[in-house]
C-alpha cells in the first residue's frame, strides 16, 4: 500500500529523500501528519532520542520544516559503526 502524499511539496520531497535512505513513514492518528522512523533505531543511535521525528501537517514554514526533516535524516548516527567495520 502506498502512502498518501503530503500536501506541501517541500515536505513531500523531504519524505521521499528520507524513504530513499531507509526511513519508514507511518501516518499518525493525532495532530501530526505522520512520523519518520530511523532504520537504525537501536541503543547506538543517540539512545533513540532522534530516531523518531514528527511530520507536521500544516507547519508555519513548510520549507524550514522540510529542511529540518532532511537534516535529521542526513545526520542520523545509527548504523555508522557497523558500516565502518565492513570497509
PERA-V139737 format. One record per residue. N is the residue number from 1. OMEGA is omega in radians with two decimals (NA if undefined). Layout:
N;OMEGA, N;OMEGA
This chain:
1;3.14, 2;-3.13, 3;3.07, 4;3.13, 5;3.03, 6;-3.06, 7;3.13, 8;-3.02, 9;3.12, 10;-3.14, 11;3.09, 12;3.10, 13;3.11, 14;3.11, 15;3.08, 16;3.10, 17;3.14, 18;3.11, 19;3.12, 20;3.11, 21;3.08, 22;3.12, 23;3.14, 24;-3.14, 25;3.06, 26;3.08, 27;-3.11, 28;3.10, 29;3.12, 30;-3.06, 31;3.09, 32;3.09, 33;-3.12, 34;3.13, 35;3.04, 36;3.12, 37;-3.12, 38;3.06, 39;-3.10, 40;-3.07, 41;3.11, 42;-3.08, 43;3.12, 44;-3.05, 45;3.13, 46;3.10, 47;3.10, 48;-3.06, 49;-3.09, 50;-3.07, 51;3.11, 52;-3.11, 53;3.09, 54;3.07, 55;-3.11, 56;3.13, 57;-3.14, 58;3.13, 59;3.12, 60;3.13, 61;-3.08, 62;-3.13, 63;3.11, 64;3.13, 65;3.10, 66;3.09, 67;3.12, 68;3.13, 69;3.10, 70;-3.12, 71;3.13, 72;-3.14, 73;-3.12, 74;-3.09, 75;3.13, 76;-3.09, 77;-3.11, 78;3.07, 79;-3.09, 80;-3.11, 81;3.14, 82;3.10, 83;3.13, 84;3.13, 85;-3.11, 86;-3.08, 87;NA
